[in-house]
C-alpha cells in the first residue's frame, strides 16, 4: 500500500462531475478518481475546513461514529474494476477492528473529517499506471482550474445547477 495525499479537486459543472486526485507521498504518481459534484464539494469543503450551512451525510456519519466511540483509522482504495475504484473504511472501536466497503469519494471525505490516512493498494496504482501513467508534473501541466476558480464556483452555486439534465 502507498500512502497518499489529496492533490486537487477539480469541478466540471457542464458534465456534472468532479475529479479528486490522490498523490503518492513518497513518489510522483497521481491517481485521478472521477466523482459526483456533491462528493467533490464535500471533499473541497473538508480540505478548506469550510462547514456547510446544514450537515451533510458525511457530517452525520462522523457524529454518529464519535457517539459510538468509533474512530476511522485509515481508508484504502483497494480495488479497481471496469474503471471503477473501490475503497474500504478501517474503523476501531475499543479493541475491535471493523472494515466496511465504501465509495472512494465517501471514504476520502470521512478520512479528511477524521484526519485519517489515505492509502491506495499497490495493485491499483500498477493497474492505473498501465492504463496511462499519471504524474504530478502532468497533472500540473493539465491543471487549468485554480482554487480561486473553485471557490468562486462554490460561492455562486445554485440548486438548479444540480438539476437532472433529462
Steps between C-alpha positions, in 0.01 A plus 500: 500500500611853425413792724331777303401863547234706327644678198212693348123506477381622162142563390339473159158651541408434136552126547364496855814338634810562703844343518702451814866411458693294751876556493766262629669638810834348403473497123359688208207284392152650502174310516207697353158387621189633328222574749170686521469875559353456849785271607755736346347792686508305828869417451584856396323638809686259728837592348424866562328439836195689371188365669183464300193695608323176584658167592556265210510121519873493577442733797219280628703181466800664669285610795336156535840329498632738764191429710571128470862566597618368166802641320585480131857369500564515123342459160632282221414526132545127455355398165410612151266336251373644171650841585313505832698528823401332826602594852491368853453689824703361792335583833606432855262483795672411827700188404280407206602571141224539243529526123224636277479543124451854370519713191842668487339847504314426825807336649718801414249746646490301825879462508534877478239546774679252731847610383566134418763387251409409142661199334479347155582134437810447289300288253262793440788739436666247269175440306443874464858550382451238228193686373688828477774631724397798709760710676489822699680678215234395249228595747649846548533549124135400443365703790307800378271550800635691799376484857364852448294372203360220713430735792315739268301210358407379851392848607274533194356150495121473472267200552402505131866436411440145625171443320464179300594589141234264356 
